[in-house]
């Protein structure tokens, strides 16, 4: 890189108020003659105060119709710049949204989610005196070559810079274990088997990159469970019927990976057992993992550590939403600390508990230790837009906030003013597992309003599998929540909320839910774990599985 991205970020963060204000006013000026800009008189905005006075706080419903028109070919509606990519949201609760992105937005994303992350990792190893000369990256994600009817590229946010780099011929495929055809498949096929086969064939893997840690853990658990079948395929150079792989991909992989009995023998000397340091045994040169693993994913990090061992460094990647790439981790091994990027978006913060009549604060007005709902004005035409995340100000990098994500506003249970977050339920499930002599590996919850009192139905999966002691689990979970969540205890003691009902499921149900989603057309590149059931399809799936 000609310019250090870290140096650039540090310089901007030290003068954050000026950088943020100039970014906002440049976006307003650039888009003054758009339909949205004319509607809110962008041409008359010369200050942050003007912007706050003229432009309302927004959510997706304020843009749905405009984006539909843009997809149909209309331009100059939200932004004066050409849309080069439609980001498909990966939420499980609603119909997918198509977020328009400009090239300026995607180039900024590349600068921080690729260049800045790589620079941070390289600086870490250079400081340790080891360095990384050549990377052999086992990349867990894939970037499907999907597009809109007019040919504009579409896909998940993480894939946007890679798609543009690949299209321009600037992407170096030699750094990845999987070939181009596997990383950029033409169809929405499951690439898990192919990616694993190519990674297992590469003895020199020194990095694992993913998006969300639950997907890496799921892949390693799958490998552990199907260990013997993978070794057989490596030895013979074939794809066994054990794996549900299309004839097209069977032919592809058999032509690219011939029989390798020597590698199979090497791997056969590894006994997967409980998975302890399995990744490190397969790839002794593994140096680091790059993955989003904070917040609701923290429980998966413990499972990842089992496979990598405790000493493999982790870079916690970026904090990104479908709407914008917002923040980046600037340290190794530090979870839940993301520095907001001054030139990625204009940030506003509405104090938690404040009414909608309260004016959000700018980044230089927030206080350390406080929680806020995050609003952004993006480089691609969303204005004062709620990303539906509650963030906590952990520190400051220069004058730019360093945040953690507390919870999503659409990921809380509030049946009786208890406002229970998914993080609180995750911690309660961890404690439930300890008290019941097992480990809760997955959970999700539903609102049951059919009885005398509203209550939670909590589906859990444990290492022991299906239990005959759901009644005791229900009482124990209730006691844990009462002890640790004061609002929950008040709702229970006042008779406004019933005792939760815990249903243990057989092992593998949550994995089969992922397969169910994929089969029904959901894009699974960034599959976040389901935590709150939000529609009848999800409800019917878990009701059916609980009866088995």
Secondary structure as GFF3:
##gff-version 3
##sequence-region A 1 548
A	DSSP	alpha_helix	5	14	.	.	.	ID=ss1
A	DSSP	alpha_helix	16	30	.	.	.	ID=ss2
A	DSSP	alpha_helix	35	39	.	.	.	ID=ss3
A	DSSP	three_ten_helix	42	44	.	.	.	ID=ss4
A	DSSP	alpha_helix	48	54	.	.	.	ID=ss5
A	DSSP	three_ten_helix	60	62	.	.	.	ID=ss6
A	DSSP	alpha_helix	64	71	.	.	.	ID=ss7
A	DSSP	beta_strand	83	88	.	.	.	ID=ss8
A	DSSP	beta_strand	98	102	.	.	.	ID=ss9
A	DSSP	alpha_helix	103	109	.	.	.	ID=ss10
A	DSSP	pi_helix	110	116	.	.	.	ID=ss11
A	DSSP	alpha_helix	117	127	.	.	.	ID=ss12
A	DSSP	beta_strand	137	139	.	.	.	ID=ss13
A	DSSP	beta_strand	146	147	.	.	.	ID=ss14
A	DSSP	beta_strand	153	155	.	.	.	ID=ss15
A	DSSP	alpha_helix	159	168	.	.	.	ID=ss16
A	DSSP	three_ten_helix	173	175	.	.	.	ID=ss17
A	DSSP	alpha_helix	180	183	.	.	.	ID=ss18
A	DSSP	alpha_helix	192	201	.	.	.	ID=ss19
A	DSSP	beta_strand	207	212	.	.	.	ID=ss20
A	DSSP	alpha_helix	213	225	.	.	.	ID=ss21
A	DSSP	alpha_helix	227	236	.	.	.	ID=ss22
A	DSSP	alpha_helix	247	256	.	.	.	ID=ss23
A	DSSP	alpha_helix	261	268	.	.	.	ID=ss24
A	DSSP	alpha_helix	278	282	.	.	.	ID=ss25
A	DSSP	beta_strand	288	292	.	.	.	ID=ss26
A	DSSP	three_ten_helix	295	297	.	.	.	ID=ss27
A	DSSP	alpha_helix	298	308	.	.	.	ID=ss28
A	DSSP	beta_strand	313	315	.	.	.	ID=ss29
A	DSSP	beta_strand	318	320	.	.	.	ID=ss30
A	DSSP	beta_strand	325	328	.	.	.	ID=ss31
A	DSSP	beta_strand	338	340	.	.	.	ID=ss32
A	DSSP	beta_strand	345	351	.	.	.	ID=ss33
A	DSSP	beta_strand	361	362	.	.	.	ID=ss34
A	DSSP	three_ten_helix	363	365	.	.	.	ID=ss35
A	DSSP	beta_strand	371	378	.	.	.	ID=ss36
A	DSSP	beta_strand	385	397	.	.	.	ID=ss37
A	DSSP	beta_strand	400	408	.	.	.	ID=ss38
A	DSSP	beta_strand	412	413	.	.	.	ID=ss39
A	DSSP	beta_strand	420	421	.	.	.	ID=ss40
A	DSSP	alpha_helix	422	435	.	.	.	ID=ss41
A	DSSP	beta_strand	440	448	.	.	.	ID=ss42
A	DSSP	beta_strand	455	462	.	.	.	ID=ss43
A	DSSP	alpha_helix	470	484	.	.	.	ID=ss44
A	DSSP	alpha_helix	486	493	.	.	.	ID=ss45
A	DSSP	beta_strand	501	505	.	.	.	ID=ss46
A	DSSP	alpha_helix	509	519	.	.	.	ID=ss47
A	DSSP	alpha_helix	536	546	.	.	.	ID=ss48
###
